[in-house]
Amino acid sequence: MSTALKATLKQRMHDRDILEKEIAERSARLEAAGVGLHGGLVDREGFPRSDIDVAGLREDRQRVLVLSNDHKTVTAKLEGLLQQLHAEARLEKSSSSTTDMTASMALPSADTLTSESLKRPYAAVSQTSHQVSAMPAANAPASSKGRPFAVVDEVVAGSPAASAGVQLGDQWISFGRSDASKGSSMASVAATLQDCEGRLATAEFVRRGAAMQLQLMPSKWSGRGLLGCHLQALS
């Protein structure tokens, strides 16, 4: 697998993290002032409001718009790089009869920013953090449930998945009653999510070649779905 490709992917993730951090900081200032991206900066007579830093908030708004466009560009590049990485992994898997490259593939990790591949939203104005009861258990014993059946290719900041510690590149071996030994499909994972809403469920996965476990609680939050992460099926 291309070391250069993985390094580039890691750098793009870092670039996106920097963008998201600044967007979140500026958005927080806009939210704290009670104006957000679209609230009024002038009083009823049309004069700049005296209770807020109008010039600073205007700068924050403009910067958020610029950073949002940059974020879209970086995300598009990330999507292309991840597709290349998956293609290389499939090629290596088909050319090797002794090594399961799908299970051992280690993608650079990132907490990050769910619905389509890598197109997660950045931390937006008025978005609230959703905390869940999570109990990560790193370096868990290797699972007997087979190889990973899906890889996490996006995680939304502030989602139940992000709060529990799910990371980009985690390769899931099992989730609740769904596991590779039972030929799990995305449909069975979706069914498990519905069954486990509001209750803790165990996810077993591979991260950088090490078997791990997390306890996470599917639940409604400010974004879409019950977890706030996207799984890409592994062939």
Secondary structure, DSSP 8 states (H G I E B T S, - for coil): --HHHHHHHHHHHHHHHHHHHHHHHHHHHHHHTT-TTTS--B-TTS-B-SSS-HHHHHHHHHHHHHHHHHHHHHHHHHHHHHHHHHHHHHHHHHH-SS--HHHH-----------STT------TT----------BTT----SS-S--EEEEEE-TTSHHHHHT--TT-EEEEETTEEGGGT--HHHHHHHHHHTTTS-EEEEEEETTEEEEEEE-----SSSSSSSEEEEE--
